[in-house]
């Protein structure tokens, strides 16, 4: 992935966090969101996770996405949002 493509991805992820802030923070005014992502051999996005924290040192997995199946998950294009922690 080129530096320009990496910057575009970072901006898209930043925009996703801004749009989803209320859901990620469960109504809290302040907190942190940390994205993690990985790429497939061909350079395409393969997995994406968003972690959120409203309490220092306590991170919760908010969103997880896989574009490719693996031995741990067989479904392609799975988007999971942990709604249990969003209340």
N, C-alpha and C positions, 0 to 999 in steps of 0.2 A: 504494500500500500504506500502510495506516495505521500509526501508531507502535506500536499494540498488536499488529498482525499482524507487524510487523517484529521485535518482541521475541519473539513466539512462534516465528518462523522461526529466529532466533538460538538459542533454547533447543533447538529440534529439532536443529539442526546441532551444537550443543555436545554433546547427548546421543549423536548419531551418532559423534562423535569419541571420546567416552569409551568407548563400546561397542566401537569398532574400534581402540582405541589400540595394541594389540599388533601388529596387521597394519600400521597406518600407520607405526609406529616400528621395525618389523622386529626387535623384541626389545629395543631400546634403552630405558633407563629414562627418559631425558630427550630432549626434542625439541620442535619446534614444528609446529603444523598451521594452515594458513591456508585458509579457504574463500573462494571467489569465486562469485558468482551473478549472474544477470541475469534480467530479467522480460520477458515478451511484452507486446505493446501492451495486452492486456486485464488486465494485472496479475498473471497467473499465472507461476509459476516456469518459466523457459524453459531455462536452462542452469546447471550446477553443477559446480564443480571443487574438489577438495581437494588442496592441495599440502602435502608434509611435508618437514621438515628435521631431520636428526640431526647435521649438521655445519654450523656457522655459515657463512652465505652460499651454501649449496648446497641448492637446492630441487628436489624431484622431484614430478612430477605423479602422484598416487596414484589418483585417481578422477575420471572425467569423465562427465557426464550431459547429454543433450540431450532435451528434450521435443518439439521441433519439427524437421522436416527443413530443410536448407539446401542451398546449392550445394556445401558441403564434406562433408556427411553426409546421406544420404537416409533413414536409418532413424529412425523415431520411437521414443521411449522406449528409447534405447540407454544402457546402463550399462556402462562399461568400467573395469575395475580392472587396473592394470599389475602383473600377477603376476610379471613378470621382476624387478622391483625389490623384491618382497616376500620374497625369500629371504635 
